[in-house]
Amino acid sequence: MRKPRVLILHADGTNRDHDAAQAFELAGANADIVHLNQLRAGEKQWSDYQLLVVPGGFSYADALGAGKLLALDLNTYFMAEVRHFVESGKPVIGICNGFQALVKSGLLPDQKSEIHHQKSTLTFNADGHFECRWVTLKPQSQTCLWTRGLTDLIECPIAHGEGRFMLSNPDDLATLLAHDQVALTYAQHDGTAANGAYPINPNGSISDIAGVCNPRGNVLGLMPHPEDHIFAYQHPRWTRGEDGHSGLKLFENGVKYAREM
C-alpha cells in the first residue's frame, strides 16, 4: 500500500518539525521537511504531497506576535497553493505555532474569513505566563477527519505563552459547536470537563477549546503537541506504570484518510 507524502513546512525558528516528521513516519507516511524558501524557489512542489503540516516552534522568534509573520508568509507567497490544498480536501494540521499561523492567516476556523477580519485568535494565556506542562485532551468532533472515531483521551505536553483561543464574537461559539468544529477540548484525567479550571485548562481558552477544525473537517489546528507523545516512554510517569493515551492515533487518522483519497 502506497505511503502518502507529507509536506512539513519549515520557517526560521521552527523547532518541532522533526518531531512531526517522526510521528507521521510512524503512522505510515513519508515525511519531507521543506523550508519555505525551497517552495518559493520551485525546488519543491506542493502538488507532490498529500498532507500538509505547519509544525510547532517559535517561527521568526514570534516577532509581531506568535505565528503572525508565518501567517503573512502564507498569505503573501503561498495562499493560492494553500487554499488549493484545503479545497481539494487534503488533510492539513497546524500544531501550536502552526495553529497560530492558520488562525492568523484566516484559514481557521473558517476558510472564508480573511486575515484582516479574523473571527478568532490565539492570545496571551490567562495566567500571563508561559505554560509548559502535560495536559489531557478529549476528542470531540466526528466531522474532523483527524479526530473522527477517536474515543480514548490523549495526554501530551503543551509549551506556549499565547494559546488562549478567543472569539471576536462570543456568539460564534454556537456556530462552531453547531458545525462540529470543536475538535479537542482540555479535560480532567477521567475525561470530565475542565470547566475552565487551571491548570487543567492551561491557558483560559473559551469553552476549554484545545483545537478546532474547518467546516469541512480536513484542516485541524491545536495548541498541544501530540507528536511528542507517540512512544510509551515519552510519558513523564511511564516508569511508574502509566502508559497509553498517546497522540499517535491522531496522525494515523490523517495518514489513513490521505491514503484512501
N, C-alpha and C positions, 0 to 999 in steps of 0.2 A: 504494500500500500504506500502510495507516494507521501512524502513528507512535505507539508506546506512550508513556504519560506516566510520568515518573519523579518520585517524591517524595523530595527530598533534605532530610533533617532538619537544622535549624539550631538550635543552642543557643548561649547566650552563651559566647564563646571559640572556637567552631568557626571554622576558617580555611582549610579545604580544600574547602569546598562549591562554590565557583566552578570549581575545578579539576575536580571530579567532574562538574559540570554540562556543562562543555566536552567532557569525554570521552564522556559519554552522547549529547550532541547530535551529535558527530562520528560516533558509532556508529549514528545514525539514530533517536534518540528525542527527545521534547520533555521538557525538564527544568525542574522548578519547585523553587526553594529556599524552604522553608517553615519559619518559626520555630515552635517547639513551642507558643508562646502562641497562634498562629493556629489550630492544631489544637484546643487546649483551648477556644478561644472559638467554635469551629464555623465559622470563616471559610473553612477548607479541610476537605475530606472525604477520609478515607483511601480510600474506595471509588472515588474518581475516578482512582486511579493503579494502574498495572500492575507497577511496580517500586519497591522501597524501598531507599534508600541512607542509611546512617549514616556520614557522612564523617569525615575526619581533622581534627585540630586539638586544642587544649587546652580541651575543654569544661569550663566552670566552673573554669578555671585548674587542672584536675587536683586540686581540693580533695578531701580524704579518699582520694586515690588516683586514678590515671588511669582515666577512664571511670566512676568509681563513682557520681557524682551523676547523670550522664546515665542510667545503668542504673536508678537509683532513680526517675527521672522516667518511664522506660519502664514500669517495674513498677507504679508508683503510679497514673499517669494514662492509660496507653495500652496496658496489657498485653492487654486483650481485642482491641483493634484489631490490635496487632502479631501476636498469635497467630493471629487470623483470616487475616491476610496470609500468614503462614507456612503454615498448614494448608491454605489454598487453592492452594498450590503456586506462588505468585508469586515471582519472583526477588528476593532480598534480599542486599545486600552491606554489610559493615561494614569500613571501612578504617582502620587504625591506631587512633586513639581510638575509632572506631566499632566495631572488632573488640573492643577492651577492654570497651566498653559491652555488646555482645552476649554476651560471655563472662560478665561480672559480673551480667547480668540473668538468666542461666540459659538463654538461647536457643541457645548453643553450648557444647560440641559436641553436646549432646543436649537437645532442647526439653523433655523430661520432667524435667530437673534444675531445681532451684529456687535462687533467689539465696542462700539460707542453706545450701544443700548443693551448692556448686559442685564439679564434677568436675575442673575445670581453672582456671587463672588465667594472667594475664599480669603478671609481676612484674619487679623491677628487673633490668636487664641484668647478665649475669655479671661484666662488667668494672667495674661500679659507676659508669659514667658515661653521659651522653647520647651516642647514636651518630647521626651524620649522614654518610652515605656511600652510594654506589651498590652494589647487590647484584645477583646473578644468581639467578633463580628457575627452578625446573624444575617444570612442571605434572605432576601425578601422578594425580589422580582422574578416572575416567570416570563416576563417579556424580554428581559435582558438575557442574551444568549450566554453570557459569562456565568450567570448565577442560576440559570434555569435548571431545575431538578435537584439543586443542592439543598440538603436538609441539615447536614452537620454544621456546627459552628466552626468558625475559623479563628485561630489565635495567631497573631502576628504582631510585629513591632510597628510603632509609629515614630517619626522623627521629623517634627515640623514646628515652626513658630507661627505659621499663617495657615491654619487648617480649618478654621471655623466657617462652615458652609452657611451662607445667609442669602436671603431672597430680597430683591428690591421691593417687592410687593408681597406681604405675608399671605395674601390670597392665592398666590401662585403655588403654595404648598398643596392646596387641594387639587390643583391641576396635576402636579407631579404624582400625587397618590392615585388620582383617577386614571392616569395613563400608565400606572405601574412602573414609574421611573425611579422610585427609591429602591436601589439595588441592594444596598447593605446598610445596616444600622449598627451602632455601638450597643452592646448588650452586656448583661451580667454573665458570670460564668455558667449559670444554669439556663441561659437563653432568655431570661425575662428582660423586660425593657429597662434601659438605663434611666429613663425619665430625666435626662439632663444632669444626673448626679456625677460630680467629679470624684475620682478620675476615670470612672467607667466611660463616660463621655469626656474625652480628654481635652477637648477644645471648645465646648459650648455650642456645637453645631445645632441648628434648629432641628427639632424632632429627632435628635440623635443620628442624623444622617452622616454616614461614613463614605457613601458612594452613590452616584446617580448614573443613569443611562439616558440616551436619547429616546424619543418616542418609538423608533423602530427597534431599539434594543441591541444594536450591534456596536454601539460606542459606550464604553464604560469608563468612568473616572472615579478614583477612590484615593483617599489620603493615606491609609495604612499600606504596609509593604508585605503582601502575601508572598512575594518572591523570596523573602528572607525567612520563610518557614516552609521549606519543601522537603527537608530531611528531619527525621525524628530528633536527631542530636542537636538541632538548632534551637529547640525549646529550652528556655532557661532553667526549667525544672525537670529536664529529661533524666538526669542522674537520680532523681527522686521518684522515678517511675511514672512521670506524667508524659504521655505522648498522644498522638492523634491530633485532630483539628488543624491539619496543615492547610496551606493555601494552594497546594498543587492542583486540586480538582478544578479550581477556577481557570487555570491555564489549560488543563485538559479539555475543558468545555470549549474554549476558544479554538484550540487546535482541531478538535473533532468537527466543529462547525465549518472551519475553513477547508478541511479535507473533503467534506461532503458537498461543498458548493459546486 
